[in-house]
Amino acid sequence: MIPTIVIELIVGRQHVGASHRTVIRALVQGLNNGHKSWMLMTRRSRKAWMRHAIREHESNRKIYRQVTGGI
């Protein structure tokens, strides 16, 4: 189970122009014990967290484009 609120809070603090890699790095650093906690997760869990973070970041980008008048 992915605690979505944790991911949303961490990703929400990233600039919409940030790359996906930057967002993932911030996600890892935002965890308690950072990279150590990340490596204790299973590979499947890490991939799920990354997918969710990227989806959230893309959603934020879409909202930004809508608000600023872009398509």
Distance bins in CASP14 RR format, pairs under 12 A and 6 or more apart:
PFRMAT RR
TARGET T0000
AUTHOR 0000-0000-0000
RMODE 2
METHOD distances of the structure
MODEL  1
1 7 0 0 0 0 0 1 0 0 0 0 0
1 45 0 0 0 0 1 0 0 0 0 0 0
1 48 0 0 0 0 1 0 0 0 0 0 0
1 49 0 0 0 0 0 1 0 0 0 0 0
1 52 0 0 0 0 0 1 0 0 0 0 0
2 8 0 0 0 0 0 1 0 0 0 0 0
2 27 0 0 0 0 0 1 0 0 0 0 0
2 41 0 0 0 0 0 1 0 0 0 0 0
2 44 0 0 0 0 0 1 0 0 0 0 0
2 45 1 0 0 1 0 0 0 0 0 0 0
2 46 0 0 0 0 0 1 0 0 0 0 0
2 47 0 0 0 0 0 1 0 0 0 0 0
2 48 1 0 1 0 0 0 0 0 0 0 0
2 49 1 0 0 1 0 0 0 0 0 0 0
2 50 0 0 0 0 0 1 0 0 0 0 0
2 51 0 0 0 0 1 0 0 0 0 0 0
2 52 1 0 1 0 0 0 0 0 0 0 0
2 53 0 0 0 0 1 0 0 0 0 0 0
2 55 0 0 0 0 0 1 0 0 0 0 0
2 56 0 0 0 0 0 1 0 0 0 0 0
3 9 0 0 0 0 1 0 0 0 0 0 0
3 10 0 0 0 0 0 1 0 0 0 0 0
3 27 0 0 0 0 0 1 0 0 0 0 0
3 31 0 0 0 0 0 1 0 0 0 0 0
3 32 0 0 0 0 0 1 0 0 0 0 0
3 45 0 0 0 0 0 1 0 0 0 0 0
3 48 0 0 0 0 0 1 0 0 0 0 0
3 49 0 0 0 0 1 0 0 0 0 0 0
3 52 0 0 0 0 1 0 0 0 0 0 0
4 10 0 0 0 0 0 1 0 0 0 0 0
4 11 0 0 0 0 0 1 0 0 0 0 0
4 48 0 0 0 0 0 1 0 0 0 0 0
4 49 0 0 0 0 1 0 0 0 0 0 0
4 51 0 0 0 0 0 1 0 0 0 0 0
4 52 1 0 0 1 0 0 0 0 0 0 0
4 53 0 0 0 0 0 1 0 0 0 0 0
4 55 0 0 0 0 0 1 0 0 0 0 0
4 56 0 0 0 0 1 0 0 0 0 0 0
4 59 0 0 0 0 0 1 0 0 0 0 0
5 11 0 0 0 0 0 1 0 0 0 0 0
5 12 0 0 0 0 0 1 0 0 0 0 0
5 52 0 0 0 0 0 1 0 0 0 0 0
5 56 0 0 0 0 0 1 0 0 0 0 0
6 12 0 0 0 0 0 1 0 0 0 0 0
6 13 0 0 0 0 0 1 0 0 0 0 0
6 26 0 0 0 0 0 1 0 0 0 0 0
6 27 0 0 0 0 1 0 0 0 0 0 0
6 30 0 0 0 0 1 0 0 0 0 0 0
6 31 0 0 0 0 1 0 0 0 0 0 0
6 32 0 0 0 0 1 0 0 0 0 0 0
6 37 0 0 0 0 0 1 0 0 0 0 0
6 49 0 0 0 0 1 0 0 0 0 0 0
6 52 0 0 0 0 1 0 0 0 0 0 0
6 53 0 0 0 0 0 1 0 0 0 0 0
6 56 0 0 0 0 0 1 0 0 0 0 0
7 13 0 0 0 0 0 1 0 0 0 0 0
7 14 0 0 0 0 0 1 0 0 0 0 0
7 23 0 0 0 0 1 0 0 0 0 0 0
7 24 0 0 0 0 0 1 0 0 0 0 0
7 26 0 0 0 0 0 1 0 0 0 0 0
7 27 1 0 0 1 0 0 0 0 0 0 0
7 28 0 0 0 0 0 1 0 0 0 0 0
7 30 0 0 0 0 0 1 0 0 0 0 0
7 31 0 0 0 0 0 1 0 0 0 0 0
7 45 0 0 0 0 0 1 0 0 0 0 0
7 48 0 0 0 0 1 0 0 0 0 0 0
7 49 1 0 0 1 0 0 0 0 0 0 0
7 50 0 0 0 0 1 0 0 0 0 0 0
7 51 0 0 0 0 1 0 0 0 0 0 0
7 52 1 0 1 0 0 0 0 0 0 0 0
7 53 1 0 1 0 0 0 0 0 0 0 0
7 54 0 0 0 0 0 1 0 0 0 0 0
7 55 0 0 0 0 1 0 0 0 0 0 0
7 56 1 0 0 1 0 0 0 0 0 0 0
7 57 0 0 0 0 1 0 0 0 0 0 0
7 59 0 0 0 0 0 1 0 0 0 0 0
7 60 0 0 0 0 0 1 0 0 0 0 0
8 14 0 0 0 0 0 1 0 0 0 0 0
8 23 0 0 0 0 0 1 0 0 0 0 0
8 27 0 0 0 0 0 1 0 0 0 0 0
8 49 0 0 0 0 0 1 0 0 0 0 0
8 52 0 0 0 0 1 0 0 0 0 0 0
8 53 0 0 0 0 1 0 0 0 0 0 0
8 55 0 0 0 0 0 1 0 0 0 0 0
8 56 1 0 1 0 0 0 0 0 0 0 0
8 57 0 0 0 0 0 1 0 0 0 0 0
8 59 0 0 0 0 1 0 0 0 0 0 0
8 60 0 0 0 0 1 0 0 0 0 0 0
9 26 0 0 0 0 0 1 0 0 0 0 0
9 27 0 0 0 0 0 1 0 0 0 0 0
9 30 0 0 0 0 1 0 0 0 0 0 0
9 31 0 0 0 0 0 1 0 0 0 0 0
9 53 0 0 0 0 0 1 0 0 0 0 0
9 56 0 0 0 0 1 0 0 0 0 0 0
10 18 0 0 0 0 0 1 0 0 0 0 0
10 22 0 0 0 0 0 1 0 0 0 0 0
10 23 0 0 0 0 1 0 0 0 0 0 0
10 24 0 0 0 0 0 1 0 0 0 0 0
10 25 0 0 0 0 0 1 0 0 0 0 0
10 26 1 0 1 0 0 0 0 0 0 0 0
10 27 1 0 1 0 0 0 0 0 0 0 0
10 28 0 0 0 0 1 0 0 0 0 0 0
10 29 0 0 0 0 1 0 0 0 0 0 0
10 30 1 0 1 0 0 0 0 0 0 0 0
10 31 0 0 0 0 1 0 0 0 0 0 0
10 32 0 0 0 0 0 1 0 0 0 0 0
10 34 0 0 0 0 0 1 0 0 0 0 0
10 49 0 0 0 0 1 0 0 0 0 0 0
10 52 0 0 0 0 0 1 0 0 0 0 0
10 53 1 0 0 1 0 0 0 0 0 0 0
10 56 0 0 0 0 1 0 0 0 0 0 0
10 57 0 0 0 0 0 1 0 0 0 0 0
10 60 0 0 0 0 0 1 0 0 0 0 0
11 18 0 0 0 0 1 0 0 0 0 0 0
11 20 0 0 0 0 0 1 0 0 0 0 0
11 22 0 0 0 0 0 1 0 0 0 0 0
11 23 1 0 1 0 0 0 0 0 0 0 0
11 24 0 0 0 0 1 0 0 0 0 0 0
11 25 0 0 0 0 0 1 0 0 0 0 0
11 26 1 0 0 1 0 0 0 0 0 0 0
11 27 1 0 0 1 0 0 0 0 0 0 0
11 28 0 0 0 0 0 1 0 0 0 0 0
11 30 0 0 0 0 0 1 0 0 0 0 0
11 49 0 0 0 0 0 1 0 0 0 0 0
11 50 0 0 0 0 0 1 0 0 0 0 0
11 51 0 0 0 0 0 1 0 0 0 0 0
11 52 0 0 0 0 1 0 0 0 0 0 0
11 53 1 0 1 0 0 0 0 0 0 0 0
11 54 0 0 0 0 1 0 0 0 0 0 0
11 55 0 0 0 0 1 0 0 0 0 0 0
11 56 1 0 1 0 0 0 0 0 0 0 0
11 57 1 0 1 0 0 0 0 0 0 0 0
11 58 0 0 0 0 1 0 0 0 0 0 0
11 59 0 0 0 0 1 0 0 0 0 0 0
11 60 1 0 0 1 0 0 0 0 0 0 0
11 61 0 0 0 0 0 1 0 0 0 0 0
12 18 0 0 0 0 0 1 0 0 0 0 0
12 23 0 0 0 0 1 0 0 0 0 0 0
12 26 0 0 0 0 1 0 0 0 0 0 0
12 27 0 0 0 0 0 1 0 0 0 0 0
12 30 0 0 0 0 0 1 0 0 0 0 0
12 53 0 0 0 0 1 0 0 0 0 0 0
12 56 1 0 0 1 0 0 0 0 0 0 0
12 57 1 0 0 1 0 0 0 0 0 0 0
12 59 0 0 0 0 1 0 0 0 0 0 0
12 60 1 0 0 1 0 0 0 0 0 0 0
12 61 0 0 0 0 0 1 0 0 0 0 0
12 63 0 0 0 0 0 1 0 0 0 0 0
12 64 0 0 0 0 0 1 0 0 0 0 0
13 22 0 0 0 0 0 1 0 0 0 0 0
13 23 0 0 0 0 1 0 0 0 0 0 0
13 26 1 0 0 1 0 0 0 0 0 0 0
13 27 0 0 0 0 0 1 0 0 0 0 0
13 29 0 0 0 0 0 1 0 0 0 0 0
13 30 0 0 0 0 1 0 0 0 0 0 0
13 53 0 0 0 0 0 1 0 0 0 0 0
13 56 0 0 0 0 0 1 0 0 0 0 0
13 57 0 0 0 0 0 1 0 0 0 0 0
13 60 0 0 0 0 0 1 0 0 0 0 0
14 20 0 0 0 0 1 0 0 0 0 0 0
14 21 0 0 0 0 0 1 0 0 0 0 0
14 22 1 0 0 1 0 0 0 0 0 0 0
14 23 1 0 1 0 0 0 0 0 0 0 0
14 24 0 0 0 0 1 0 0 0 0 0 0
14 25 0 0 0 0 1 0 0 0 0 0 0
14 26 1 0 1 0 0 0 0 0 0 0 0
14 27 0 0 0 0 1 0 0 0 0 0 0
14 29 0 0 0 0 0 1 0 0 0 0 0
14 30 0 0 0 0 0 1 0 0 0 0 0
14 53 0 0 0 0 1 0 0 0 0 0 0
14 54 0 0 0 0 0 1 0 0 0 0 0
14 56 0 0 0 0 1 0 0 0 0 0 0
14 57 1 0 0 1 0 0 0 0 0 0 0
14 58 0 0 0 0 0 1 0 0 0 0 0
14 60 1 0 0 1 0 0 0 0 0 0 0
14 61 0 0 0 0 0 1 0 0 0 0 0
14 64 0 0 0 0 0 1 0 0 0 0 0
15 22 0 0 0 0 1 0 0 0 0 0 0
15 23 0 0 0 0 1 0 0 0 0 0 0
15 26 0 0 0 0 0 1 0 0 0 0 0
15 57 0 0 0 0 1 0 0 0 0 0 0
15 60 0 0 0 0 1 0 0 0 0 0 0
15 61 0 0 0 0 0 1 0 0 0 0 0
15 64 0 0 0 0 1 0 0 0 0 0 0
16 22 0 0 0 0 0 1 0 0 0 0 0
16 23 0 0 0 0 1 0 0 0 0 0 0
16 56 0 0 0 0 0 1 0 0 0 0 0
16 57 1 0 0 1 0 0 0 0 0 0 0
16 58 0 0 0 0 1 0 0 0 0 0 0
16 59 0 0 0 0 0 1 0 0 0 0 0
16 60 1 0 1 0 0 0 0 0 0 0 0
16 61 1 0 1 0 0 0 0 0 0 0 0
16 62 0 0 0 0 1 0 0 0 0 0 0
16 63 0 0 0 0 1 0 0 0 0 0 0
16 64 1 0 1 0 0 0 0 0 0 0 0
16 65 0 0 0 0 1 0 0 0 0 0 0
16 66 0 0 0 0 0 1 0 0 0 0 0
16 67 0 0 0 0 0 1 0 0 0 0 0
16 68 0 0 0 0 1 0 0 0 0 0 0
17 23 0 0 0 0 1 0 0 0 0 0 0
17 57 0 0 0 0 1 0 0 0 0 0 0
17 58 0 0 0 0 0 1 0 0 0 0 0
17 60 0 0 0 0 1 0 0 0 0 0 0
17 61 1 0 0 1 0 0 0 0 0 0 0
17 64 0 0 0 0 1 0 0 0 0 0 0
17 65 0 0 0 0 0 1 0 0 0 0 0
18 24 0 0 0 0 0 1 0 0 0 0 0
18 25 0 0 0 0 1 0 0 0 0 0 0
18 26 1 0 0 1 0 0 0 0 0 0 0
18 27 0 0 0 0 0 1 0 0 0 0 0
18 53 0 0 0 0 0 1 0 0 0 0 0
18 54 0 0 0 0 0 1 0 0 0 0 0
18 57 1 0 0 1 0 0 0 0 0 0 0
18 58 0 0 0 0 0 1 0 0 0 0 0
18 60 0 0 0 0 1 0 0 0 0 0 0
18 61 0 0 0 0 1 0 0 0 0 0 0
18 64 0 0 0 0 0 1 0 0 0 0 0
19 25 0 0 0 0 1 0 0 0 0 0 0
19 26 0 0 0 0 0 1 0 0 0 0 0
19 53 0 0 0 0 0 1 0 0 0 0 0
19 54 0 0 0 0 0 1 0 0 0 0 0
19 57 0 0 0 0 1 0 0 0 0 0 0
19 58 0 0 0 0 0 1 0 0 0 0 0
19 61 0 0 0 0 0 1 0 0 0 0 0
20 26 0 0 0 0 0 1 0 0 0 0 0
20 27 0 0 0 0 0 1 0 0 0 0 0
20 50 0 0 0 0 1 0 0 0 0 0 0
20 51 0 0 0 0 0 1 0 0 0 0 0
20 53 0 0 0 0 1 0 0 0 0 0 0
20 54 1 0 1 0 0 0 0 0 0 0 0
20 55 0 0 0 0 0 1 0 0 0 0 0
20 56 0 0 0 0 0 1 0 0 0 0 0
20 57 1 0 0 1 0 0 0 0 0 0 0
20 58 0 0 0 0 1 0 0 0 0 0 0
20 60 0 0 0 0 0 1 0 0 0 0 0
20 61 0 0 0 0 0 1 0 0 0 0 0
21 27 0 0 0 0 0 1 0 0 0 0 0
21 28 0 0 0 0 0 1 0 0 0 0 0
21 50 0 0 0 0 0 1 0 0 0 0 0
21 53 0 0 0 0 0 1 0 0 0 0 0
21 54 0 0 0 0 0 1 0 0 0 0 0
21 57 0 0 0 0 0 1 0 0 0 0 0
22 28 0 0 0 0 0 1 0 0 0 0 0
22 29 0 0 0 0 0 1 0 0 0 0 0
22 53 0 0 0 0 0 1 0 0 0 0 0
22 54 0 0 0 0 0 1 0 0 0 0 0
22 57 0 0 0 0 1 0 0 0 0 0 0
23 29 0 0 0 0 0 1 0 0 0 0 0
23 30 0 0 0 0 0 1 0 0 0 0 0
23 49 0 0 0 0 0 1 0 0 0 0 0
23 50 0 0 0 0 1 0 0 0 0 0 0
23 51 0 0 0 0 0 1 0 0 0 0 0
23 52 0 0 0 0 0 1 0 0 0 0 0
23 53 1 0 1 0 0 0 0 0 0 0 0
23 54 1 0 0 1 0 0 0 0 0 0 0
23 55 0 0 0 0 0 1 0 0 0 0 0
23 56 0 0 0 0 1 0 0 0 0 0 0
23 57 1 0 1 0 0 0 0 0 0 0 0
23 58 0 0 0 0 1 0 0 0 0 0 0
23 59 0 0 0 0 0 1 0 0 0 0 0
23 60 0 0 0 0 1 0 0 0 0 0 0
23 61 0 0 0 0 0 1 0 0 0 0 0
24 30 0 0 0 0 0 1 0 0 0 0 0
24 31 0 0 0 0 0 1 0 0 0 0 0
24 35 0 0 0 0 0 1 0 0 0 0 0
24 38 0 0 0 0 1 0 0 0 0 0 0
24 46 0 0 0 0 1 0 0 0 0 0 0
24 47 0 0 0 0 0 1 0 0 0 0 0
24 49 0 0 0 0 1 0 0 0 0 0 0
24 50 1 0 1 0 0 0 0 0 0 0 0
24 51 0 0 0 0 0 1 0 0 0 0 0
24 52 0 0 0 0 0 1 0 0 0 0 0
24 53 1 0 0 1 0 0 0 0 0 0 0
24 54 1 0 0 1 0 0 0 0 0 0 0
24 56 0 0 0 0 0 1 0 0 0 0 0
24 57 0 0 0 0 1 0 0 0 0 0 0
25 31 0 0 0 0 0 1 0 0 0 0 0
25 34 0 0 0 0 0 1 0 0 0 0 0
25 35 0 0 0 0 1 0 0 0 0 0 0
25 38 0 0 0 0 0 1 0 0 0 0 0
25 50 0 0 0 0 0 1 0 0 0 0 0
25 53 0 0 0 0 0 1 0 0 0 0 0
26 34 0 0 0 0 0 1 0 0 0 0 0
26 38 0 0 0 0 0 1 0 0 0 0 0
26 50 0 0 0 0 0 1 0 0 0 0 0
26 53 0 0 0 0 1 0 0 0 0 0 0
26 56 0 0 0 0 0 1 0 0 0 0 0
26 57 0 0 0 0 1 0 0 0 0 0 0
27 34 0 0 0 0 1 0 0 0 0 0 0
27 35 0 0 0 0 0 1 0 0 0 0 0
27 37 0 0 0 0 0 1 0 0 0 0 0
27 38 0 0 0 0 1 0 0 0 0 0 0
27 41 0 0 0 0 0 1 0 0 0 0 0
27 46 0 0 0 0 1 0 0 0 0 0 0
27 48 0 0 0 0 0 1 0 0 0 0 0
27 49 1 0 0 1 0 0 0 0 0 0 0
27 50 1 0 0 1 0 0 0 0 0 0 0
27 51 0 0 0 0 0 1 0 0 0 0 0
27 52 0 0 0 0 1 0 0 0 0 0 0
27 53 1 0 1 0 0 0 0 0 0 0 0
27 54 0 0 0 0 1 0 0 0 0 0 0
27 56 0 0 0 0 1 0 0 0 0 0 0
27 57 0 0 0 0 1 0 0 0 0 0 0
28 34 1 0 1 0 0 0 0 0 0 0 0
28 35 1 0 1 0 0 0 0 0 0 0 0
28 36 0 0 0 0 1 0 0 0 0 0 0
28 37 0 0 0 0 1 0 0 0 0 0 0
28 38 1 0 1 0 0 0 0 0 0 0 0
28 39 0 0 0 0 1 0 0 0 0 0 0
28 40 0 0 0 0 0 1 0 0 0 0 0
28 41 0 0 0 0 0 1 0 0 0 0 0
28 46 0 0 0 0 1 0 0 0 0 0 0
28 49 0 0 0 0 1 0 0 0 0 0 0
28 50 0 0 0 0 1 0 0 0 0 0 0
28 53 0 0 0 0 1 0 0 0 0 0 0
29 35 1 0 0 1 0 0 0 0 0 0 0
29 36 0 0 0 0 0 1 0 0 0 0 0
29 37 0 0 0 0 0 1 0 0 0 0 0
29 38 0 0 0 0 1 0 0 0 0 0 0
30 36 0 0 0 0 0 1 0 0 0 0 0
30 37 0 0 0 0 1 0 0 0 0 0 0
30 38 0 0 0 0 1 0 0 0 0 0 0
30 49 0 0 0 0 0 1 0 0 0 0 0
30 53 0 0 0 0 0 1 0 0 0 0 0
31 37 1 0 1 0 0 0 0 0 0 0 0
31 38 1 0 0 1 0 0 0 0 0 0 0
31 39 0 0 0 0 0 1 0 0 0 0 0
31 40 0 0 0 0 1 0 0 0 0 0 0
31 41 0 0 0 0 1 0 0 0 0 0 0
31 45 0 0 0 0 0 1 0 0 0 0 0
31 46 0 0 0 0 0 1 0 0 0 0 0
31 49 0 0 0 0 1 0 0 0 0 0 0
31 53 0 0 0 0 0 1 0 0 0 0 0
32 38 0 0 0 0 0 1 0 0 0 0 0
32 40 0 0 0 0 0 1 0 0 0 0 0
33 39 0 0 0 0 1 0 0 0 0 0 0
33 40 0 0 0 0 1 0 0 0 0 0 0
33 41 0 0 0 0 0 1 0 0 0 0 0
34 40 0 0 0 0 1 0 0 0 0 0 0
34 41 0 0 0 0 0 1 0 0 0 0 0
35 41 0 0 0 0 0 1 0 0 0 0 0
35 46 0 0 0 0 0 1 0 0 0 0 0
37 45 0 0 0 0 0 1 0 0 0 0 0
37 46 0 0 0 0 0 1 0 0 0 0 0
37 49 0 0 0 0 0 1 0 0 0 0 0
38 45 0 0 0 0 1 0 0 0 0 0 0
38 46 1 0 0 1 0 0 0 0 0 0 0
38 47 0 0 0 0 0 1 0 0 0 0 0
38 49 0 0 0 0 1 0 0 0 0 0 0
38 50 0 0 0 0 0 1 0 0 0 0 0
38 53 0 0 0 0 0 1 0 0 0 0 0
39 45 0 0 0 0 0 1 0 0 0 0 0
39 46 0 0 0 0 1 0 0 0 0 0 0
40 46 0 0 0 0 1 0 0 0 0 0 0
41 47 0 0 0 0 1 0 0 0 0 0 0
41 48 0 0 0 0 1 0 0 0 0 0 0
41 49 1 0 0 1 0 0 0 0 0 0 0
41 50 0 0 0 0 0 1 0 0 0 0 0
42 48 0 0 0 0 1 0 0 0 0 0 0
42 49 0 0 0 0 0 1 0 0 0 0 0
43 49 0 0 0 0 0 1 0 0 0 0 0
43 50 0 0 0 0 0 1 0 0 0 0 0
44 50 0 0 0 0 0 1 0 0 0 0 0
44 51 0 0 0 0 0 1 0 0 0 0 0
45 51 0 0 0 0 0 1 0 0 0 0 0
45 52 0 0 0 0 0 1 0 0 0 0 0
46 52 0 0 0 0 0 1 0 0 0 0 0
46 53 0 0 0 0 0 1 0 0 0 0 0
47 53 0 0 0 0 0 1 0 0 0 0 0
47 54 0 0 0 0 0 1 0 0 0 0 0
48 54 0 0 0 0 0 1 0 0 0 0 0
48 55 0 0 0 0 0 1 0 0 0 0 0
49 55 0 0 0 0 0 1 0 0 0 0 0
49 56 0 0 0 0 0 1 0 0 0 0 0
50 56 0 0 0 0 0 1 0 0 0 0 0
50 57 0 0 0 0 0 1 0 0 0 0 0
51 57 0 0 0 0 0 1 0 0 0 0 0
51 58 0 0 0 0 0 1 0 0 0 0 0
52 58 0 0 0 0 0 1 0 0 0 0 0
52 59 0 0 0 0 0 1 0 0 0 0 0
53 59 0 0 0 0 0 1 0 0 0 0 0
53 60 0 0 0 0 0 1 0 0 0 0 0
54 60 0 0 0 0 0 1 0 0 0 0 0
54 61 0 0 0 0 0 1 0 0 0 0 0
55 61 0 0 0 0 0 1 0 0 0 0 0
55 62 0 0 0 0 0 1 0 0 0 0 0
56 62 0 0 0 0 0 1 0 0 0 0 0
56 63 0 0 0 0 0 1 0 0 0 0 0
57 63 0 0 0 0 0 1 0 0 0 0 0
57 64 0 0 0 0 0 1 0 0 0 0 0
58 64 0 0 0 0 0 1 0 0 0 0 0
58 65 0 0 0 0 0 1 0 0 0 0 0
59 65 0 0 0 0 0 1 0 0 0 0 0
59 66 0 0 0 0 0 1 0 0 0 0 0
60 66 0 0 0 0 0 1 0 0 0 0 0
60 67 0 0 0 0 0 1 0 0 0 0 0
61 67 0 0 0 0 0 1 0 0 0 0 0
61 68 0 0 0 0 0 1 0 0 0 0 0
61 70 0 0 0 0 0 1 0 0 0 0 0
62 68 0 0 0 0 0 1 0 0 0 0 0
62 69 0 0 0 0 0 1 0 0 0 0 0
62 70 0 0 0 0 0 1 0 0 0 0 0
62 71 0 0 0 0 1 0 0 0 0 0 0
63 69 0 0 0 0 0 1 0 0 0 0 0
63 70 0 0 0 0 0 1 0 0 0 0 0
64 70 0 0 0 0 1 0 0 0 0 0 0
64 71 0 0 0 0 0 1 0 0 0 0 0
65 71 1 0 0 1 0 0 0 0 0 0 0
END
